[in-house]
Amino acid sequence: MEADLKETVTSPADLGRIVRNKRKADGLTLAEAAALCNVGYRFLSNIENGKPTAHIGKIFQVLTCLGLEFGIEPRGWPKG
């Protein structure tokens, strides 16, 4: 049973850190994960490094391949 890895993503860097951590936890090198997910090495590296212009469709492809889900929920606004 996997631990609850639910995290808040507020930037491309957050998403990249999560993808990198999951890839490493799965024991995959960057090249292995890129091949498994059918994306280029450079593309996966760009995601992990928080590149803000990565193609969203391919990002979802990588997330699905690595067994990660992306969810959206409303956030509360600060009262002021």
All heavy atoms as a GROMACS GRO file, in nm:
protein
  608
    1MET      N    1   0.084  -0.119   0.000
    1MET     CA    2   0.000   0.000   0.000
    1MET      C    3   0.088   0.125   0.000
    1MET      O    4   0.180   0.137   0.080
    1MET     CB    5  -0.089  -0.002   0.124
    1MET     CG    6  -0.185   0.110   0.130
    1MET     SD    7  -0.299   0.080   0.268
    1MET     CE    8  -0.374   0.237   0.275
    2GLU      N    9   0.059   0.216  -0.091
    2GLU     CA   10   0.140   0.338  -0.101
    2GLU      C   11   0.096   0.440   0.002
    2GLU      O   12  -0.022   0.449   0.038
    2GLU     CB   13   0.126   0.400  -0.241
    2GLU     CG   14   0.202   0.325  -0.347
    2GLU     CD   15   0.206   0.401  -0.478
    2GLU    OE1   16   0.209   0.525  -0.475
    2GLU    OE2   17   0.207   0.336  -0.582
    3ALA      N   18   0.192   0.518   0.048
    3ALA     CA   19   0.162   0.626   0.141
    3ALA      C   20   0.084   0.735   0.068
    3ALA      O   21   0.093   0.748  -0.053
    3ALA     CB   22   0.292   0.684   0.197
    4ASP      N   23   0.006   0.812   0.140
    4ASP     CA   24  -0.068   0.923   0.082
    4ASP      C   25   0.032   1.032   0.043
    4ASP      O   26   0.096   1.091   0.129
    4ASP     CB   27  -0.170   0.976   0.182
    4ASP     CG   28  -0.254   1.089   0.125
    4ASP    OD1   29  -0.250   1.110   0.002
    4ASP    OD2   30  -0.323   1.156   0.203
    5LEU      N   31   0.046   1.054  -0.085
    5LEU     CA   32   0.143   1.152  -0.135
    5LEU      C   33   0.076   1.278  -0.183
    5LEU      O   34   0.133   1.352  -0.261
    5LEU     CB   35   0.226   1.090  -0.249
    5LEU     CG   36   0.306   0.966  -0.212
    5LEU    CD1   37   0.374   0.909  -0.336
    5LEU    CD2   38   0.408   0.997  -0.106
    6LYS      N   39  -0.044   1.306  -0.139
    6LYS     CA   40  -0.119   1.423  -0.184
    6LYS      C   41  -0.041   1.550  -0.150
    6LYS      O   42   0.001   1.571  -0.037
    6LYS     CB   43  -0.256   1.425  -0.118
    6LYS     CG   44  -0.346   1.532  -0.172
    6LYS     CD   45  -0.484   1.520  -0.114
    6LYS     CE   46  -0.575   1.624  -0.171
    6LYS     NZ   47  -0.711   1.611  -0.120
    7GLU      N   48  -0.019   1.630  -0.253
    7GLU     CA   49   0.054   1.755  -0.235
    7GLU      C   50  -0.016   1.866  -0.312
    7GLU      O   51  -0.086   1.840  -0.410
    7GLU     CB   52   0.197   1.742  -0.288
    7GLU     CG   53   0.283   1.646  -0.209
    7GLU     CD   54   0.428   1.652  -0.251
    7GLU    OE1   55   0.480   1.764  -0.264
    7GLU    OE2   56   0.486   1.546  -0.271
    8THR      N   57   0.004   1.988  -0.270
    8THR     CA   58  -0.048   2.103  -0.341
    8THR      C   59   0.054   2.148  -0.444
    8THR      O   60   0.172   2.161  -0.414
    8THR     CB   61  -0.077   2.218  -0.242
    8THR    OG1   62  -0.173   2.171  -0.147
    8THR    CG2   63  -0.132   2.340  -0.314
    9VAL      N   64   0.006   2.171  -0.565
    9VAL     CA   65   0.092   2.217  -0.674
    9VAL      C   66   0.054   2.361  -0.706
    9VAL      O   67  -0.060   2.388  -0.743
    9VAL     CB   68   0.075   2.128  -0.799
    9VAL    CG1   69   0.156   2.183  -0.915
    9VAL    CG2   70   0.114   1.985  -0.769
   10THR      N   71   0.149   2.451  -0.688
   10THR     CA   72   0.122   2.592  -0.718
   10THR      C   73   0.216   2.648  -0.824
   10THR      O   74   0.207   2.766  -0.856
   10THR     CB   75   0.132   2.678  -0.590
   10THR    OG1   76   0.263   2.666  -0.537
   10THR    CG2   77   0.029   2.636  -0.487
   11SER      N   78   0.304   2.563  -0.876
   11SER     CA   79   0.400   2.610  -0.976
   11SER      C   80   0.452   2.493  -1.057
   11SER      O   81   0.444   2.378  -1.014
   11SER     CB   82   0.517   2.681  -0.908
   11SER     OG   83   0.597   2.586  -0.840
   12PRO      N   84   0.509   2.522  -1.175
   12PRO     CA   85   0.574   2.415  -1.252
   12PRO      C   86   0.686   2.347  -1.172
   12PRO      O   87   0.707   2.227  -1.186
   12PRO     CB   88   0.630   2.488  -1.374
   12PRO     CG   89   0.542   2.607  -1.391
   12PRO     CD   90   0.509   2.649  -1.249
   13ALA      N   91   0.754   2.421  -1.087
   13ALA     CA   92   0.862   2.363  -1.006
   13ALA      C   93   0.806   2.260  -0.908
   13ALA      O   94   0.868   2.155  -0.885
   13ALA     CB   95   0.936   2.473  -0.930
   14ASP      N   96   0.688   2.286  -0.849
   14ASP     CA   97   0.624   2.189  -0.759
   14ASP      C   98   0.593   2.060  -0.834
   14ASP      O   99   0.621   1.951  -0.785
   14ASP     CB  100   0.493   2.244  -0.701
   14ASP     CG  101   0.512   2.357  -0.602
   14ASP    OD1  102   0.624   2.374  -0.549
   14ASP    OD2  103   0.413   2.430  -0.579
   15LEU      N  104   0.534   2.075  -0.952
   15LEU     CA  105   0.500   1.958  -1.032
   15LEU      C  106   0.626   1.879  -1.068
   15LEU      O  107   0.629   1.757  -1.058
   15LEU     CB  108   0.425   2.000  -1.159
   15LEU     CG  109   0.378   1.888  -1.249
   15LEU    CD1  110   0.279   1.798  -1.177
   15LEU    CD2  111   0.318   1.944  -1.376
   16GLY      N  112   0.730   1.950  -1.108
   16GLY     CA  113   0.855   1.884  -1.144
   16GLY      C  114   0.916   1.807  -1.028
   16GLY      O  115   0.965   1.695  -1.046
   17ARG      N  116   0.911   1.864  -0.909
   17ARG     CA  117   0.965   1.798  -0.790
   17ARG      C  118   0.888   1.670  -0.761
   17ARG      O  119   0.947   1.566  -0.731
   17ARG     CB  120   0.958   1.894  -0.670
   17ARG     CG  121   1.005   1.834  -0.539
   17ARG     CD  122   0.990   1.932  -0.423
   17ARG     NE  123   0.869   2.013  -0.425
   17ARG     CZ  124   0.748   1.968  -0.392
   17ARG    NH1  125   0.730   1.844  -0.354
   17ARG    NH2  126   0.643   2.049  -0.394
   18ILE      N  127   0.757   1.674  -0.775
   18ILE     CA  128   0.674   1.557  -0.750
   18ILE      C  129   0.704   1.448  -0.852
   18ILE      O  130   0.720   1.331  -0.816
   18ILE     CB  131   0.525   1.596  -0.751
   18ILE    CG1  132   0.494   1.684  -0.629
   18ILE    CG2  133   0.436   1.472  -0.754
   18ILE    CD1  134   0.361   1.755  -0.636
   19VAL      N  135   0.715   1.485  -0.979
   19VAL     CA  136   0.746   1.387  -1.084
   19VAL      C  137   0.883   1.325  -1.059
   19VAL      O  138   0.899   1.203  -1.065
   19VAL     CB  139   0.738   1.452  -1.224
   19VAL    CG1  140   0.798   1.362  -1.331
   19VAL    CG2  141   0.594   1.487  -1.259
   20ARG      N  142   0.982   1.407  -1.027
   20ARG     CA  143   1.117   1.356  -1.001
   20ARG      C  144   1.117   1.260  -0.882
   20ARG      O  145   1.176   1.152  -0.887
   20ARG     CB  146   1.214   1.470  -0.975
   20ARG     CG  147   1.357   1.419  -0.944
   20ARG     CD  148   1.456   1.530  -0.914
   20ARG     NE  149   1.473   1.617  -1.028
   20ARG     CZ  150   1.436   1.745  -1.033
   20ARG    NH1  151   1.377   1.802  -0.927
   20ARG    NH2  152   1.455   1.817  -1.140
   21ASN      N  153   1.050   1.299  -0.773
   21ASN     CA  154   1.046   1.215  -0.654
   21ASN      C  155   0.980   1.080  -0.683
   21ASN      O  156   1.026   0.976  -0.636
   21ASN     CB  157   0.974   1.286  -0.539
   21ASN     CG  158   1.055   1.401  -0.482
   21ASN    OD1  159   1.175   1.412  -0.506
   21ASN    ND2  160   0.989   1.489  -0.409
   22LYS      N  161   0.871   1.081  -0.760
   22LYS     CA  162   0.802   0.956  -0.794
   22LYS      C  163   0.889   0.869  -0.883
   22LYS      O  164   0.900   0.748  -0.862
   22LYS     CB  165   0.668   0.988  -0.862
   22LYS     CG  166   0.589   0.866  -0.905
   22LYS     CD  167   0.542   0.785  -0.785
   22LYS     CE  168   0.431   0.687  -0.818
   22LYS     NZ  169   0.475   0.558  -0.867
   23ARG      N  170   0.954   0.929  -0.982
   23ARG     CA  171   1.042   0.853  -1.072
   23ARG      C  172   1.153   0.786  -0.992
   23ARG      O  173   1.179   0.667  -1.008
   23ARG     CB  174   1.102   0.945  -1.179
   23ARG     CG  175   1.209   0.876  -1.263
   23ARG     CD  176   1.271   0.969  -1.363
   23ARG     NE  177   1.340   1.084  -1.307
   23ARG     CZ  178   1.461   1.081  -1.253
   23ARG    NH1  179   1.528   0.969  -1.240
   23ARG    NH2  180   1.518   1.193  -1.209
   24LYS      N  181   1.214   0.861  -0.903
   24LYS     CA  182   1.323   0.805  -0.822
   24LYS      C  183   1.272   0.699  -0.726
   24LYS      O  184   1.337   0.597  -0.704
   24LYS     CB  185   1.396   0.917  -0.747
   24LYS     CG  186   1.482   1.002  -0.840
   24LYS     CD  187   1.560   1.106  -0.762
   24LYS     CE  188   1.654   1.180  -0.855
   24LYS     NZ  189   1.743   1.271  -0.781
   25ALA      N  190   1.154   0.721  -0.668
   25ALA     CA  191   1.096   0.621  -0.577
   25ALA      C  192   1.067   0.491  -0.651
   25ALA      O  193   1.074   0.383  -0.592
   25ALA     CB  194   0.967   0.676  -0.514
   26ASP      N  195   1.037   0.501  -0.780
   26ASP     CA  196   1.013   0.384  -0.862
   26ASP      C  197   1.142   0.321  -0.912
   26ASP      O  198   1.140   0.218  -0.980
   26ASP     CB  199   0.925   0.419  -0.982
   26ASP     CG  200   0.781   0.450  -0.943
   26ASP    OD1  201   0.741   0.418  -0.829
   26ASP    OD2  202   0.708   0.505  -1.028
   27GLY      N  203   1.256   0.383  -0.879
   27GLY     CA  204   1.385   0.328  -0.918
   27GLY      C  205   1.419   0.344  -1.065
   27GLY      O  206   1.495   0.266  -1.121
   28LEU      N  207   1.363   0.447  -1.128
   28LEU     CA  208   1.386   0.470  -1.270
   28LEU      C  209   1.484   0.583  -1.294
   28LEU      O  210   1.478   0.686  -1.226
   28LEU     CB  211   1.254   0.506  -1.340
   28LEU     CG  212   1.143   0.401  -1.338
   28LEU    CD1  213   1.012   0.461  -1.387
   28LEU    CD2  214   1.183   0.281  -1.424
   29THR      N  215   1.571   0.565  -1.392
   29THR     CA  216   1.655   0.675  -1.436
   29THR      C  217   1.569   0.766  -1.523
   29THR      O  218   1.459   0.728  -1.567
   29THR     CB  219   1.775   0.626  -1.520
   29THR    OG1  220   1.726   0.572  -1.642
   29THR    CG2  221   1.860   0.526  -1.443
   30LEU      N  222   1.618   0.884  -1.551
   30LEU     CA  223   1.546   0.976  -1.638
   30LEU      C  224   1.524   0.914  -1.775
   30LEU      O  225   1.414   0.920  -1.831
   30LEU     CB  226   1.625   1.108  -1.649
   30LEU     CG  227   1.552   1.229  -1.703
   30LEU    CD1  228   1.429   1.262  -1.623
   30LEU    CD2  229   1.646   1.348  -1.704
   31ALA      N  230   1.628   0.850  -1.829
   31ALA     CA  231   1.617   0.786  -1.961
   31ALA      C  232   1.516   0.673  -1.960
   31ALA      O  233   1.437   0.659  -2.054
   31ALA     CB  234   1.754   0.736  -2.006
   32GLU      N  235   1.516   0.591  -1.855
   32GLU     CA  236   1.420   0.480  -1.846
   32GLU      C  237   1.277   0.530  -1.838
   32GLU      O  238   1.188   0.479  -1.906
   32GLU     CB  239   1.451   0.393  -1.724
   32GLU     CG  240   1.580   0.314  -1.735
   32GLU     CD  241   1.624   0.252  -1.604
   32GLU    OE1  242   1.585   0.300  -1.495
   32GLU    OE2  243   1.702   0.154  -1.611
   33ALA      N  244   1.254   0.631  -1.755
   33ALA     CA  245   1.120   0.685  -1.739
   33ALA      C  246   1.072   0.752  -1.868
   33ALA      O  247   0.956   0.736  -1.906
   33ALA     CB  248   1.116   0.786  -1.624
   34ALA      N  249   1.159   0.823  -1.935
   34ALA     CA  250   1.121   0.888  -2.061
   34ALA      C  251   1.080   0.782  -2.164
   34ALA      O  252   0.978   0.796  -2.232
   34ALA     CB  253   1.237   0.973  -2.114
   35ALA      N  254   1.158   0.675  -2.174
   35ALA     CA  255   1.126   0.568  -2.269
   35ALA      C  256   0.994   0.500  -2.230
   35ALA      O  257   0.909   0.474  -2.317
   35ALA     CB  258   1.239   0.466  -2.275
   36LEU      N  259   0.975   0.472  -2.104
   36LEU     CA  260   0.853   0.408  -2.055
   36LEU      C  261   0.730   0.493  -2.084
   36LEU      O  262   0.624   0.442  -2.121
   36LEU     CB  263   0.865   0.383  -1.904
   36LEU     CG  264   0.749   0.313  -1.836
   36LEU    CD1  265   0.738   0.168  -1.885
   36LEU    CD2  266   0.768   0.316  -1.685
   37CYS      N  267   0.744   0.624  -2.069
   37CYS     CA  268   0.632   0.717  -2.089
   37CYS      C  269   0.618   0.764  -2.233
   37CYS      O  270   0.530   0.844  -2.264
   37CYS     CB  271   0.648   0.838  -1.996
   37CYS     SG  272   0.640   0.796  -1.820
   38ASN      N  273   0.709   0.717  -2.319
   38ASN     CA  274   0.706   0.753  -2.461
   38ASN      C  275   0.719   0.904  -2.485
   38ASN      O  276   0.647   0.962  -2.565
   38ASN     CB  277   0.580   0.698  -2.528
   38ASN     CG  278   0.594   0.689  -2.679
   38ASN    OD1  279   0.703   0.670  -2.731
   38ASN    ND2  280   0.484   0.705  -2.750
   39VAL      N  281   0.809   0.965  -2.409
   39VAL     CA  282   0.844   1.106  -2.428
   39VAL      C  283   0.996   1.115  -2.438
   39VAL      O  284   1.066   1.022  -2.401
   39VAL     CB  285   0.792   1.197  -2.314
   39VAL    CG1  286   0.640   1.196  -2.307
   39VAL    CG2  287   0.851   1.159  -2.180
   40GLY      N  288   1.044   1.226  -2.485
   40GLY     CA  289   1.188   1.245  -2.495
   40GLY      C  290   1.253   1.272  -2.360
   40GLY      O  291   1.190   1.324  -2.267
   41TYR      N  292   1.379   1.236  -2.353
   41TYR     CA  293   1.460   1.261  -2.234
   41TYR      C  294   1.456   1.409  -2.196
   41TYR      O  295   1.434   1.445  -2.081
   41TYR     CB  296   1.604   1.216  -2.261
   41TYR     CG  297   1.702   1.238  -2.148
   41TYR    CD1  298   1.730   1.136  -2.059
   41TYR    CD2  299   1.766   1.360  -2.131
   41TYR    CE1  300   1.820   1.155  -1.955
   41TYR    CE2  301   1.855   1.380  -2.028
   41TYR     CZ  302   1.882   1.277  -1.940
   41TYR     OH  303   1.970   1.296  -1.838
   42ARG      N  304   1.477   1.496  -2.295
   42ARG     CA  305   1.480   1.640  -2.270
   42ARG      C  306   1.345   1.689  -2.217
   42ARG      O  307   1.339   1.771  -2.126
   42ARG     CB  308   1.517   1.717  -2.396
   42ARG     CG  309   1.512   1.868  -2.375
   42ARG     CD  310   1.545   1.945  -2.499
   42ARG     NE  311   1.690   1.959  -2.503
   42ARG     CZ  312   1.758   1.989  -2.612
   42ARG    NH1  313   1.697   2.003  -2.726
   42ARG    NH2  314   1.888   2.002  -2.607
   43PHE      N  315   1.236   1.637  -2.275
   43PHE     CA  316   1.104   1.678  -2.229
   43PHE      C  317   1.084   1.644  -2.082
   43PHE      O  318   1.040   1.727  -2.002
   43PHE     CB  319   0.993   1.614  -2.314
   43PHE     CG  320   0.856   1.652  -2.268
   43PHE    CD1  321   0.802   1.774  -2.304
   43PHE    CD2  322   0.783   1.568  -2.186
   43PHE    CE1  323   0.675   1.812  -2.259
   43PHE    CE2  324   0.657   1.606  -2.140
   43PHE     CZ  325   0.604   1.727  -2.177
   44LEU      N  326   1.115   1.520  -2.045
   44LEU     CA  327   1.099   1.479  -1.905
   44LEU      C  328   1.191   1.560  -1.814
   44LEU      O  329   1.150   1.603  -1.705
   44LEU     CB  330   1.125   1.329  -1.889
   44LEU     CG  331   1.095   1.271  -1.751
   44LEU    CD1  332   0.954   1.304  -1.704
   44LEU    CD2  333   1.117   1.121  -1.751
   45SER      N  334   1.311   1.586  -1.859
   45SER     CA  335   1.404   1.669  -1.782
   45SER      C  336   1.346   1.809  -1.762
   45SER      O  337   1.354   1.866  -1.653
   45SER     CB  338   1.539   1.676  -1.852
   45SER     OG  339   1.627   1.763  -1.783
   46ASN      N  340   1.286   1.864  -1.868
   46ASN     CA  341   1.225   1.997  -1.858
   46ASN      C  342   1.111   1.999  -1.756
   46ASN      O  343   1.098   2.094  -1.678
   46ASN     CB  344   1.173   2.043  -1.994
   46ASN     CG  345   1.283   2.088  -2.087
   46ASN    OD1  346   1.395   2.115  -2.045
   46ASN    ND2  347   1.253   2.093  -2.215
   47ILE      N  348   1.030   1.894  -1.755
   47ILE     CA  349   0.922   1.887  -1.655
   47ILE      C  350   0.982   1.887  -1.515
   47ILE      O  351   0.942   1.965  -1.428
   47ILE     CB  352   0.835   1.760  -1.673
   47ILE    CG1  353   0.754   1.767  -1.802
   47ILE    CG2  354   0.741   1.743  -1.553
   47ILE    CD1  355   0.679   1.638  -1.831
   48GLU      N  356   1.079   1.800  -1.494
   48GLU     CA  357   1.139   1.786  -1.360
   48GLU      C  358   1.209   1.915  -1.315
   48GLU      O  359   1.221   1.940  -1.197
   48GLU     CB  360   1.236   1.668  -1.358
   48GLU     CG  361   1.166   1.534  -1.364
   48GLU     CD  362   1.257   1.418  -1.337
   48GLU    OE1  363   1.377   1.438  -1.308
   48GLU    OE2  364   1.208   1.303  -1.342
   49ASN      N  365   1.253   1.993  -1.411
   49ASN     CA  366   1.321   2.119  -1.378
   49ASN      C  367   1.226   2.238  -1.375
   49ASN      O  368   1.269   2.352  -1.364
   49ASN     CB  369   1.436   2.144  -1.474
   49ASN     CG  370   1.552   2.051  -1.445
   49ASN    OD1  371   1.605   2.048  -1.334
   49ASN    ND2  372   1.591   1.971  -1.543
   50GLY      N  373   1.095   2.212  -1.386
   50GLY     CA  374   0.995   2.317  -1.370
   50GLY      C  375   0.979   2.411  -1.487
   50GLY      O  376   0.935   2.524  -1.469
   51LYS      N  377   1.010   2.365  -1.607
   51LYS     CA  378   0.994   2.452  -1.724
   51LYS      C  379   0.847   2.490  -1.738
   51LYS      O  380   0.761   2.404  -1.748
   51LYS     CB  381   1.042   2.382  -1.851
   51LYS     CG  382   1.035   2.470  -1.973
   51LYS     CD  383   1.090   2.402  -2.095
   51LYS     CE  384   1.080   2.497  -2.214
   51LYS     NZ  385   1.121   2.432  -2.337
   52PRO      N  386   0.817   2.619  -1.740
   52PRO     CA  387   0.677   2.662  -1.738
   52PRO      C  388   0.604   2.647  -1.872
   52PRO      O  389   0.482   2.661  -1.876
   52PRO     CB  390   0.685   2.809  -1.697
   52PRO     CG  391   0.820   2.853  -1.740
   52PRO     CD  392   0.909   2.731  -1.727
   53THR      N  393   0.674   2.616  -1.979
   53THR     CA  394   0.609   2.609  -2.109
   53THR      C  395   0.595   2.467  -2.162
   53THR      O  396   0.570   2.447  -2.280
   53THR     CB  397   0.686   2.694  -2.213
   53THR    OG1  398   0.820   2.646  -2.221
   53THR    CG2  399   0.684   2.840  -2.176
   54ALA      N  400   0.605   2.366  -2.079
   54ALA     CA  401   0.592   2.227  -2.122
   54ALA      C  402   0.450   2.201  -2.171
   54ALA      O  403   0.353   2.255  -2.117
   54ALA     CB  404   0.629   2.132  -2.009
   55HIS      N  405   0.436   2.116  -2.270
   55HIS     CA  406   0.307   2.082  -2.332
   55HIS      C  407   0.219   2.006  -2.233
   55HIS      O  408   0.255   1.899  -2.185
   55HIS     CB  409   0.335   1.996  -2.456
   55HIS     CG  410   0.216   1.966  -2.538
   55HIS    ND1  411   0.128   1.866  -2.506
   55HIS    CD2  412   0.169   2.024  -2.652
   55HIS    CE1  413   0.032   1.863  -2.596
   55HIS    NE2  414   0.056   1.958  -2.686
   56ILE      N  415   0.102   2.061  -2.203
   56ILE     CA  416   0.015   2.005  -2.098
   56ILE      C  417  -0.030   1.862  -2.130
   56ILE      O  418  -0.038   1.778  -2.041
   56ILE     CB  419  -0.106   2.098  -2.069
   56ILE    CG1  420  -0.181   2.054  -1.943
   56ILE    CG2  421  -0.201   2.103  -2.187
   56ILE    CD1  422  -0.115   2.092  -1.816
   57GLY      N  423  -0.057   1.833  -2.256
   57GLY     CA  424  -0.100   1.698  -2.292
   57GLY      C  425   0.007   1.594  -2.260
   57GLY      O  426  -0.022   1.486  -2.210
   58LYS      N  427   0.131   1.628  -2.290
   58LYS     CA  428   0.241   1.536  -2.260
   58LYS      C  429   0.266   1.526  -2.110
   58LYS      O  430   0.308   1.423  -2.060
   58LYS     CB  431   0.367   1.577  -2.333
   58LYS     CG  432   0.366   1.540  -2.479
   58LYS     CD  433   0.503   1.561  -2.539
   58LYS     CE  434   0.511   1.504  -2.678
   58LYS     NZ  435   0.649   1.511  -2.729
   59ILE      N  436   0.242   1.634  -2.038
   59ILE     CA  437   0.256   1.630  -1.892
   59ILE      C  438   0.158   1.527  -1.835
   59ILE      O  439   0.195   1.444  -1.752
   59ILE     CB  440   0.234   1.768  -1.828
   59ILE    CG1  441   0.352   1.860  -1.862
   59ILE    CG2  442   0.217   1.756  -1.677
   59ILE    CD1  443   0.333   2.003  -1.819
   60PHE      N  444   0.033   1.531  -1.882
   60PHE     CA  445  -0.066   1.433  -1.835
   60PHE      C  446  -0.025   1.292  -1.875
   60PHE      O  447  -0.048   1.197  -1.800
   60PHE     CB  448  -0.205   1.467  -1.886
   60PHE     CG  449  -0.273   1.575  -1.806
   60PHE    CD1  450  -0.283   1.704  -1.853
   60PHE    CD2  451  -0.326   1.546  -1.681
   60PHE    CE1  452  -0.344   1.803  -1.778
   60PHE    CE2  453  -0.387   1.644  -1.605
   60PHE     CZ  454  -0.396   1.773  -1.654
   61GLN      N  455   0.035   1.276  -1.990
   61GLN     CA  456   0.084   1.146  -2.035
   61GLN      C  457   0.187   1.092  -1.936
   61GLN      O  458   0.184   0.975  -1.897
   61GLN     CB  459   0.146   1.160  -2.174
   61GLN     CG  460   0.201   1.035  -2.233
   61GLN     CD  461   0.256   1.061  -2.374
   61GLN    OE1  462   0.209   1.147  -2.447
   61GLN    NE2  463   0.359   0.986  -2.411
   62VAL      N  464   0.281   1.176  -1.894
   62VAL     CA  465   0.384   1.137  -1.799
   62VAL      C  466   0.322   1.105  -1.662
   62VAL      O  467   0.356   1.004  -1.600
   62VAL     CB  468   0.494   1.246  -1.786
   62VAL    CG1  469   0.585   1.220  -1.668
   62VAL    CG2  470   0.574   1.255  -1.916
   63LEU      N  471   0.232   1.190  -1.616
   63LEU     CA  472   0.168   1.166  -1.486
   63LEU      C  473   0.096   1.032  -1.485
   63LEU      O  474   0.110   0.953  -1.390
   63LEU     CB  475   0.069   1.279  -1.453
   63LEU     CG  476   0.129   1.417  -1.429
   63LEU    CD1  477   0.018   1.520  -1.409
   63LEU    CD2  478   0.225   1.417  -1.312
   64THR      N  479   0.021   1.003  -1.589
   64THR     CA  480  -0.051   0.877  -1.599
   64THR      C  481   0.046   0.760  -1.601
   64THR      O  482   0.027   0.661  -1.530
   64THR     CB  483  -0.139   0.875  -1.725
   64THR    OG1  484  -0.235   0.981  -1.716
   64THR    CG2  485  -0.213   0.743  -1.741
   65CYS      N  486   0.150   0.772  -1.679
   65CYS     CA  487   0.249   0.666  -1.692
   65CYS      C  488   0.316   0.634  -1.557
   65CYS      O  489   0.340   0.519  -1.526
   65CYS     CB  490   0.354   0.706  -1.795
   65CYS     SG  491   0.487   0.588  -1.815
   66LEU      N  492   0.342   0.737  -1.478
   66LEU     CA  493   0.408   0.718  -1.350
   66LEU      C  494   0.310   0.686  -1.236
   66LEU      O  495   0.350   0.673  -1.121
   66LEU     CB  496   0.492   0.841  -1.314
   66LEU     CG  497   0.611   0.868  -1.405
   66LEU    CD1  498   0.683   0.997  -1.362
   66LEU    CD2  499   0.709   0.751  -1.406
   67GLY      N  500   0.183   0.677  -1.270
   67GLY     CA  501   0.084   0.643  -1.168
   67GLY      C  502   0.045   0.759  -1.080
   67GLY      O  503   0.006   0.739  -0.964
   68LEU      N  504   0.053   0.879  -1.134
   68LEU     CA  505   0.015   0.999  -1.059
   68LEU      C  506  -0.114   1.055  -1.116
   68LEU      O  507  -0.140   1.044  -1.235
   68LEU     CB  508   0.125   1.106  -1.067
   68LEU     CG  509   0.259   1.069  -1.004
   68LEU    CD1  510   0.367   1.168  -1.045
   68LEU    CD2  511   0.246   1.065  -0.853
   69GLU      N  512  -0.195   1.116  -1.031
   69GLU     CA  513  -0.318   1.182  -1.074
   69GLU      C  514  -0.308   1.330  -1.045
   69GLU      O  515  -0.243   1.372  -0.949
   69GLU     CB  516  -0.439   1.124  -1.000
   69GLU     CG  517  -0.468   0.980  -1.035
   69GLU     CD  518  -0.589   0.927  -0.961
   69GLU    OE1  519  -0.633   0.989  -0.862
   69GLU    OE2  520  -0.638   0.823  -1.004
   70PHE      N  521  -0.376   1.408  -1.127
   70PHE     CA  522  -0.376   1.553  -1.114
   70PHE      C  523  -0.518   1.594  -1.081
   70PHE      O  524  -0.611   1.561  -1.155
   70PHE     CB  525  -0.330   1.614  -1.246
   70PHE     CG  526  -0.302   1.761  -1.239
   70PHE    CD1  527  -0.180   1.807  -1.195
   70PHE    CD2  528  -0.397   1.852  -1.280
   70PHE    CE1  529  -0.153   1.942  -1.190
   70PHE    CE2  530  -0.370   1.988  -1.276
   70PHE     CZ  531  -0.248   2.033  -1.230
   71GLY      N  532  -0.539   1.660  -0.968
   71GLY     CA  533  -0.673   1.703  -0.928
   71GLY      C  534  -0.678   1.853  -0.908
   71GLY      O  535  -0.579   1.916  -0.875
   72ILE      N  536  -0.794   1.906  -0.927
   72ILE     CA  537  -0.818   2.049  -0.907
   72ILE      C  538  -0.929   2.062  -0.803
   72ILE      O  539  -1.030   1.993  -0.811
   72ILE     CB  540  -0.864   2.116  -1.038
   72ILE    CG1  541  -0.764   2.094  -1.150
   72ILE    CG2  542  -0.892   2.264  -1.015
   72ILE    CD1  543  -0.647   2.186  -1.154
   73GLU      N  544  -0.910   2.150  -0.709
   73GLU     CA  545  -1.016   2.179  -0.613
   73GLU      C  546  -1.011   2.327  -0.577
   73GLU      O  547  -0.906   2.389  -0.587
   73GLU     CB  548  -1.006   2.090  -0.489
   73GLU     CG  549  -0.878   2.103  -0.412
   73GLU     CD  550  -0.871   2.004  -0.296
   73GLU    OE1  551  -0.886   1.884  -0.318
   73GLU    OE2  552  -0.853   2.052  -0.183
   74PRO      N  553  -1.125   2.383  -0.540
   74PRO     CA  554  -1.126   2.526  -0.507
   74PRO      C  555  -1.045   2.552  -0.381
   74PRO      O  556  -1.035   2.467  -0.293
   74PRO     CB  557  -1.274   2.556  -0.484
   74PRO     CG  558  -1.343   2.426  -0.472
   74PRO     CD  559  -1.255   2.321  -0.528
   75ARG      N  560  -0.986   2.667  -0.378
   75ARG     CA  561  -0.912   2.706  -0.258
   75ARG      C  562  -0.982   2.823  -0.192
   75ARG      O  563  -1.054   2.898  -0.258
   75ARG     CB  564  -0.768   2.742  -0.291
   75ARG     CG  565  -0.752   2.868  -0.371
   75ARG     CD  566  -0.602   2.898  -0.391
   75ARG     NE  567  -0.589   2.994  -0.497
   75ARG     CZ  568  -0.546   3.117  -0.481
   75ARG    NH1  569  -0.510   3.160  -0.362
   75ARG    NH2  570  -0.537   3.199  -0.582
   76GLY      N  571  -0.962   2.838  -0.066
   76GLY     CA  572  -1.018   2.950   0.005
   76GLY      C  573  -0.936   3.076  -0.018
   76GLY      O  574  -0.816   3.070  -0.034
   77TRP      N  575  -1.002   3.186  -0.024
   77TRP     CA  576  -0.933   3.314  -0.041
   77TRP      C  577  -0.907   3.376   0.096
   77TRP      O  578  -0.992   3.366   0.186
   77TRP     CB  579  -1.018   3.410  -0.125
   77TRP     CG  580  -1.028   3.361  -0.266
   77TRP    CD1  581  -1.131   3.290  -0.320
   77TRP    CD2  582  -0.932   3.376  -0.369
   77TRP    NE1  583  -1.106   3.260  -0.450
   77TRP    CE2  584  -0.984   3.313  -0.485
   77TRP    CE3  585  -0.808   3.437  -0.378
   77TRP    CZ2  586  -0.915   3.309  -0.605
   77TRP    CZ3  587  -0.740   3.433  -0.499
   77TRP    CH2  588  -0.794   3.369  -0.610
   78PRO      N  589  -0.792   3.437   0.111
   78PRO     CA  590  -0.764   3.501   0.242
   78PRO      C  591  -0.867   3.610   0.271
   78PRO      O  592  -0.910   3.682   0.183
   78PRO     CB  593  -0.625   3.562   0.222
   78PRO     CG  594  -0.572   3.509   0.094
   78PRO     CD  595  -0.687   3.455   0.016
   79LYS      N  596  -0.907   3.617   0.396
   79LYS     CA  597  -1.000   3.722   0.436
   79LYS      C  598  -0.920   3.846   0.472
   79LYS      O  599  -0.822   3.838   0.542
   79LYS     CB  600  -1.084   3.675   0.554
   79LYS     CG  601  -1.172   3.558   0.516
   79LYS     CD  602  -1.255   3.512   0.632
   79LYS     CE  603  -1.337   3.393   0.583
   79LYS     NZ  604  -1.428   3.347   0.683
   80GLY      N  605  -0.964   3.956   0.422
   80GLY     CA  606  -0.886   4.075   0.454
   80GLY      C  607  -0.957   4.202   0.449
   80GLY      O  608  -1.061   4.234   0.434
   0.00000   0.00000   0.00000
